Amino acid sequence: MYRTGPPVVMQGEPSTGDNIPSEVDHKVRKVTERFAENLHIIANEPSLALFRIQEHVRKTLPPLLEKKHEVQGVQERVQGSNFDTEYAINAVKSMHGSKIHFQNIQDLLKNAMFMKQQIHYEYQRKLQQKQKPSMYTRLQRTNTMDIPGPSGGDEPQEENPESSDERPRSASLVVKKGEKQ
């Protein structure tokens, strides 16, 4: 590659003496030094590059791991929310199909309310009957008062605790002694 020896003068070049070979020699040495330096840098570059990579990894790996764990947590929450949403959508879709069942429930509730009203009405009616006896009950009480007792006498039996003053009687229902109906 590099020749050491007397300078070679090319034909066609003007020879100016000692000055030209020393200039060329100097330029050649400078180029070879730079070339050797570049070869040295290229030869040692992988170790320098690996050192820089290792240094970079040491600095950036912990924050990257934190971010990775954070992203995994967010991903789990999003996935859980997605499952919940899908479940809710399926539930709503199935509710559309159960419209008939809800209609049946509504009809049963209406029937139950009607039955409750009927029971309440019957209860109130029975309370009123106990408080205010009907005409037939009053007639029966009146007729039993005028019937002679077991002794066969004409003495009237004792009246019911509910005396005639306490409860109103119809004039046509009252049977007096000695009169025929």
Secondary structure, 3 states (H helix, E strand, C coil): CCCCCCCCCCCCCCCCCCHHHHHHHHHHHHHHHHHHHHHHHHHHHHHHHHHHHHHHHHHHHHHHHHHHHHHHHHHHHHHHHHHHHHHHHHHHHHHHHCHHHHHHHHHHHHHHHHHHHHHHHHHHHHHHHHHCCCHHHHHHHHHHHHCCCCCCCCCCCCCCCCCCCCCCCCCCCCCCCCCCC
